[in-house]
Amino acid sequence: MSRTERREYLVGVLAFLVLATVLIFTALANRRGPTDQKGMITFTAEFGRADGIYVGAPVRIAGVEVGEVTRASLGPNRRAVLTLALRQSVPLPNDTAAVIETDGVFGPKHVELRPGGDEKNLEPGGRFAYTQDSVIIEDLISMIVDRAKVAHPEQQAP
C-alpha cells in the first residue's frame, strides 16, 4: 500500500469515527434520564399506546415544560402506565387530559396536559381519567390510503 493510499484510508477511518461519535452524542443528548424527584408531585396516566415516550420525556402544559415522565410500565390490563412528575404545584382540574404529542412531524414525543374546567382539582398521586394515545404515522398513512381506496374504487388496479 502506498503512502497516499494509507493516508486516504486513515482519513476515511477518522471521518467515520467522527461521524459515529456525533451521531451517538446526538442520540444521547435527546434522551434525558429522570431528575431528582424531591419536591415533585406525581400523577399517573394510562394509555393504550405510548410509542415514543421514554423515561425523562418532558411533560408540558400550554407548551411550557413543567415536569417529566419518571416511570413507564405495563399495567395489569396490558396498557401503558406512565408516572408523571411535576416540578411545581400546578392546580389541575379533575377532568385534565394527558395527551401524547409529537414536536413537529418527526420530532420527539412528550406528554401535554390539557386542563379541563372542573371546579375540583386532581389530588397529588391521582390518575388522569382522560388520555389520548400517541399517533403512529404509519397507521395514519394507512388510514388515508384505505379511505382513498374506498372513495375512488375505479382507480384501483384490476
N, C-alpha and C positions, 0 to 999 in steps of 0.2 A: 504494500500500500504506500503510495507516495505521500509526501508531506502535505500537499494540497488536499488530497483525499482524507487524510487524518484530520486536518483542520475542519473540513466541511462536515465530517462525521461528528466531531466534537461540538461544533456549533449546533448541529441538528439535535444532539442529545441534550445540550444545555437549554435550547429553546423548548424542547418537550418538557423538561423538568420545570422550567419557569411557568409554562402554561398549566401543567398539572398542579403546581403549588398555588397559583392564582385561583384555579377552579375549586380546589379544596378549601382554601380560606374563604372564598365567596360563599360556598355552601355552609360552612360552619358559622359564618357571620350572620346568616339568615335564620339560624336556629339557636335561639337563646334557651338556656336552662332556666328552671324556676328560681326565683329570688327568695330571700328570707321572708317567711310568712308572718313574722311578728307584727301585730297591729293590723293585720289584714282581715277582712271579713269574707267568709267563704259562702258560696251558694253552689247548688248542683243543677245540672240541666241534662235531660235525657233526649237523645237523638236517634233516629232510625239509621242515619248515616252521618259520620263525622269525618269523611275523607278529607285529607289535607290539614287537619288540625293536629297539632302536636303540643306536648308539654312545653310551656313557655310562649305559646301563641298569645298575641295581645287580645284583651277584652276592651271594647270601646263603647262609649255612649256618645251619640251625636258626632262620631268621628274622633273623639278625644280618648286617648288611651287612659283607662282607669284601673286596669288590672291585667291579669294573665291567667291562662289555663295552667293549673298546678297538678292536675291528675286526669288521666284518661283511662277508663276501664270498661269492661263489658259487664252489663247488668245481668240480673238473673233471667230476664226475658230476652236476652241476646240483642240488647240495644246499647248504644254507646252512652256511657255516663261520664260527663265532664265535670270536674270540680273547678269552679272559677273563683279566684281570689281578687277582691277589690282592695286597692291601696287606701282608699278613703271611704268614709261613711257617706254613701250616696243613697238618699231615700229612694227606694224602688217600689212602685206600686205592686200589689199582688198580681196584677194582670200584665206584668212586664214580660216581653217576649225575648228569647235568646235565639239569634239568627246567625248561622254560619255564612259569612260573606267572603268574597274574594276581592283583593285590591286589583282593580283592572281586570282584564280578561285572563291573563296567565299569572297574575301575581300571587303572593302568599295569602293564605286564608286567616281569618280572625273571627272572633265572636262579637257580634254587635248586639248590645242590649237596647231594646226599644221600650221605654217606659210607657205604661198604659195610663188609664185615667181613674183607677180605683182609689178610693179615699184611704184604704188601709194599706200599709207598707209590708213588704216581704220581710220576715224576720231573718236575722243572720243565721246561716246554716240551712235556710229554706231551699225549696226546689222551685224552679221556674215551671209553671204549668203550661206555658205556650212556647214551643220551639219550632224552628224551621231548619230542616236538614241542608247540608251543603248541596249545591247544584253541580252535577257532574257534566262537564262539557260534552263528553261522548254521548251521554244519554239525551242531552238537549238536541244535539245534531241529529241523532237517530229519530227523535220525535218529529223534528222538522221534515226530515226526508219521508217518514211514514205519512205525515199529513199531506205532503206534496203528492205522493203517490195516490192517495185517496181522492184528492181534489182533481187530479188530472190523469185518470186511468188510461186515456187514449194515447198518452205519450210513453207508456211503458213498453219495453221491448217484448216482442212476441215470444 
